């Protein structure tokens, strides 16, 4: 490739990673029609860290804004969080999450990921789930990565409607609308 093409690819690579910092080297190589090693060389020349470091940096910023849950209470790895607007988490399906015979993920893990994201999107210290209208659309298998994306649709007082869609690659595996409530003071027991 000529210097001119390389320069253009570098510019486009920088823009693509800014737009989607979670792109793997393999995805970027397919996108640009070059080898994975070319992408790695380009990233090195541009001082762009590998995916793991980019993910860690983005997640660190997002965790700082999290109010309603502790870091350990969020199911999945926080990828992006704009309180009151949108966010996303990534959950890698591990052996302990799947049914031993069917080899598919137990639904409560997918629900927990989506539910904790819906709660995290609300700007309050205490948020509880009121109701959920949700559908599982396809089974999720061991080793798959589930990206849950959430968006606050609207709010009225302390009531929030949050849409969650979970994907494995391009397949939607779960979709639903959560109604969650911000609670002003701790509930007494």
N, C-alpha and C positions, 0 to 999 in steps of 0.2 A: 504494500500500500504506500502511496506517495506521502510525503510530509503533509501536503494539503489535506488529503483524506484523513490522515492520522489526527491532524489538528481539529478537523470537523468532528471526528469520532470522539475525541477528548472532550470537546465542548458539549456534544450531545450526551456523553456518558455522565458528565458532571450534572447536567440538567435532569437526566433520568434518575440519578441517585438522590438528588435533592427532592424530586417529586415522589419517589418511592424508595426510602432508605432501606427497605427490607428485601430488595431484589437480590437474589443470589447471583454469584458469578455465572452459573450455568444459564439462568434466565437472561442475564445481560448479554452473554455470548450469543444466545439464540436471537435476541432482539437486534443485535448489531451484525449478525452474520459472520462472527469471527470465533476463534477458539477461546476456550476458557483461559488458557495461559496468556493470550493477548489481553484479555480483560484484566487479569491480575497484574500484568506489566503496566497497563494503562493506569490502573488504580494506584500502583506504586509511584509512577511518575507524577501523578496528580495529588499525591499524599492523601488519598481517600482510604480510610481504614477498611478492613474486611468486615463482612456482615455482622459477625458476633460483636465487634467493637461498636459498629454503628447502632446496632440494636440496643446495646447497653447504654449508650449515650442518650438515645431517644427515650428509653424507659426511665432512666434516672431523672430526666426533666419531668416526665409525666408523673412519676411517683411523688414528686415534691408538691404537686397540686392536689393529690388525693386527700379528701377530707373524711368521707363517710366509712371507709374501710381501712384496716391496717394492711400493709403490704402482703402479709402472710394470709390474709382473709380473701384476697382477690384470687379467683380461680383462673389460672392461665397467666402468661407473662404479659404485663401491660406494655402495649406498643405505642399508644397515642392516647392522650386525654385532654380534651378541651371541655372543662366543666361547664355544664349547662348546654352543651352543643353536641359533641360527638367524641367517640373514642373507639379503641380496638384492643383486643387481647388475643394472644396466640397460645393454644393449648396443644402440646404434643401428647398423643394418646399412648399411654404406657401399658405394659402387660397387666398391671393391677387394675386397670380401668375396663378391661374387656371381659365378656362372658367366656368361660373356659371352653364350652362346646361350640357356640356359634361364632366366636372370635370377633364379635362386634362390641362396640362401646356401650356400657350401661348408660341409659338415658340421663340419669341424675348427674353425671359428670358434665354433659353438654348443657343441661339446664343450669347447673351451678355456675358454669362459665358465663352464660348469658345473663343470669340473674345478678351476679356480682358486678358485671359491667353496667347493667341498668342502674344499680344502686350507686356505683362510683361516679356516674355522670351528674348526679344531683349535688348542688352546692349547699350541703348541710352536714352536720356532724353525725346525725342519726337519721337514717333512711330505712324505711321498711317496705316490703312488697305488699301491695294491696290485692292485685289480681294479675293474671297472665292469660292471654289468648295466644297459644303457641302450637306450632306443628313441627314434627320431625319429618323430614322429607326423604332422607335416605340413610341407611346404616353407615356408621363411621367405624373404620377398622383400626386394629393395632398398627402403630407407627405413623398414622396419618396426622397431619397438622391442621388444627381447626382454628380458623381466623374468625373471631366474633367481632362484628362491627355494630356499634350502637349510635343512635341519633335521638336526641330529645325532640319530639314532634311538637309538643306544646306543654304549657303549664298553666295552672289556675290555682292561685294561692299556694298551698303546700302540696298540691297534687301534680304529678308529672306523668306524661305519656311518653314512653320510650320504645322505639322500634329497634329490635335486635335481629340481625341476620348473620348466621354462621355459615362459613364456606370451607370446603376442602378443595383447594385449587379453584376451579370455576364452578364447582357443584355447590348449590345451596343445600345445606343439610338440616338447618333449623331456621325457622323464622317466627317472629311473634311480636306482640305488643305488650309491654309491661305497664302497669299503673303502679307507681310508687309514691310514697308519701314522706315528706320531710317532717320529722318530729322535733318540736322545739326543746323539750326537756326529756331526760331519761324516763322511761316507763318504770313505775314503781311496782315491786312484786310483793 
